[in-house]
Amino acid sequence: MKKGLLFGTLLAVITLALSSCDSDYWYGYHNHEVLGYWEADYAVDGGGSYTLYDNERDAYRFYSDGTGEYYYYDRYGYWTRVSLRWEDRGGRRLWVRYSDGAPSEYLDYDFDRYGYLLISRDNFFTYRGYRYR
């Protein structure tokens, strides 16, 4: 009788543990939220929000293996690509390290009434908003 009760309790605990696992959480990344291509949509400074000109736009692409790419227009007007590594640090925050030696940075991700949003902050008042494309 005790073995049956122990086995039933153990089975219930294992079932509960497996059913509570988040299937979208894989190797520390929230796949459904950050993977893919993100393009700059707008910027904000002390004067408010403004639309970016085409040559001011930049973009990120994130892959499930923790790598990615950052795209931007260089000073000669060429669309340039830089490899990067990223980690989900929890709290809806990514840590991004660039292969060209540029300073690492945090990117915050969330969603608003228009969909998912990725934010690159210079400081509290200056940042860029990226939309999933």
C-alpha positions as CSV (number, residue, x, y, z in Angstrom):
1,M,0.0,0.0,0.0
2,K,2.8,2.4,0.9
3,K,4.6,1.6,-2.3
4,G,1.5,2.4,-4.4
5,L,1.0,5.7,-2.5
6,L,4.7,6.7,-3.0
7,F,4.6,5.8,-6.7
8,G,1.4,7.8,-7.2
9,T,2.8,10.8,-5.4
10,L,6.1,10.6,-7.4
11,L,4.2,10.3,-10.7
12,A,2.0,13.4,-9.8
13,V,5.1,15.5,-8.9
14,I,6.9,14.5,-12.1
15,T,3.8,15.3,-14.2
16,L,3.4,18.6,-12.5
17,A,7.0,19.5,-13.0
18,L,7.0,18.6,-16.7
19,S,3.7,20.4,-17.4
20,S,5.0,23.6,-15.9
21,C,8.0,23.8,-18.1
22,D,8.0,26.8,-20.6
23,S,8.4,25.2,-24.0
24,D,9.4,28.6,-25.5
25,Y,12.4,28.8,-23.1
26,W,15.3,27.1,-24.7
27,Y,19.0,27.3,-23.6
28,G,18.2,30.5,-21.7
29,Y,16.6,32.4,-24.6
30,H,13.0,33.4,-25.0
31,N,12.7,32.2,-28.6
32,H,9.3,33.7,-29.4
33,E,10.4,37.2,-28.3
34,V,13.8,38.0,-29.7
35,L,14.8,35.7,-32.6
36,G,14.6,37.3,-36.0
37,Y,15.2,40.7,-37.6
38,W,14.6,44.0,-35.8
39,E,14.8,47.3,-37.6
40,A,15.0,50.8,-36.1
41,D,11.6,52.4,-36.2
42,Y,12.1,55.7,-34.3
43,A,14.4,57.5,-31.9
44,V,13.8,59.6,-28.8
45,D,15.8,62.5,-27.4
46,G,15.2,65.4,-25.0
47,G,13.0,67.0,-27.6
48,G,10.7,64.0,-28.0
49,S,10.2,61.2,-30.5
50,Y,11.2,61.5,-34.2
51,T,11.2,59.4,-37.3
52,L,14.6,58.2,-38.6
53,Y,15.8,59.0,-42.2
54,D,16.7,55.9,-44.2
55,N,20.5,56.5,-43.8
56,E,20.0,56.7,-40.0
57,R,18.4,53.3,-39.7
58,D,20.1,50.3,-38.2
59,A,19.0,46.8,-37.4
60,Y,19.7,43.6,-35.4
61,R,19.3,39.9,-36.3
62,F,19.3,37.3,-33.5
63,Y,19.8,33.6,-34.0
64,S,18.8,30.8,-31.5
65,D,22.5,29.8,-31.0
66,G,23.3,33.1,-29.2
67,T,24.9,34.8,-32.3
68,G,23.6,37.5,-34.5
69,E,24.4,40.5,-36.6
70,Y,24.1,44.3,-36.3
71,Y,23.6,46.3,-39.5
72,Y,24.2,50.0,-39.9
73,Y,25.2,52.6,-42.5
74,D,28.9,53.5,-42.1
75,R,30.2,57.0,-42.6
76,Y,30.6,56.3,-46.4
77,G,26.9,55.3,-46.7
78,Y,27.5,51.6,-47.0
79,W,25.2,49.1,-45.3
80,T,27.7,47.4,-42.9
81,R,27.3,44.2,-40.9
82,V,29.0,43.3,-37.6
83,S,28.8,39.9,-35.9
84,L,27.6,39.8,-32.4
85,R,27.0,37.4,-29.5
86,W,24.0,37.8,-27.2
87,E,22.6,36.4,-24.0
88,D,19.3,36.7,-22.3
89,R,20.1,38.1,-18.9
90,G,16.5,37.8,-17.5
91,G,14.2,40.7,-16.7
92,R,13.5,41.2,-20.5
93,R,17.1,42.3,-21.1
94,L,19.7,41.1,-23.6
95,W,23.4,41.5,-23.2
96,V,25.1,42.2,-26.6
97,R,28.8,41.9,-27.4
98,Y,30.0,43.1,-30.8
99,S,32.9,41.4,-32.7
100,D,34.4,44.7,-33.9
101,G,35.3,45.7,-30.4
102,A,32.5,48.3,-29.9
103,P,31.4,48.6,-26.3
104,S,28.9,45.9,-25.1
105,E,25.4,47.0,-24.3
106,Y,22.1,46.0,-22.8
107,L,19.0,46.0,-25.0
108,D,15.6,45.9,-23.4
109,Y,12.7,44.1,-25.0
110,D,9.0,44.3,-24.4
111,F,5.8,44.9,-26.3
112,D,3.4,47.8,-26.6
113,R,0.2,48.4,-28.5
114,Y,2.0,48.0,-31.9
115,G,3.8,44.7,-31.1
116,Y,7.2,43.6,-29.9
117,L,9.7,46.4,-29.2
118,L,13.5,46.3,-28.7
119,I,15.1,49.4,-27.1
120,S,18.7,50.5,-27.2
121,R,19.3,53.2,-24.6
122,D,22.2,55.8,-24.6
123,N,20.7,57.1,-21.3
124,F,17.3,57.6,-19.8
125,F,16.2,60.3,-22.2
126,T,17.9,59.1,-25.4
127,Y,17.1,55.8,-27.0
128,R,16.0,54.0,-30.2
129,G,13.0,51.7,-30.7
130,Y,13.3,48.7,-33.0
131,R,10.4,46.7,-34.4
132,Y,10.3,43.1,-35.4
133,R,10.1,42.8,-39.2
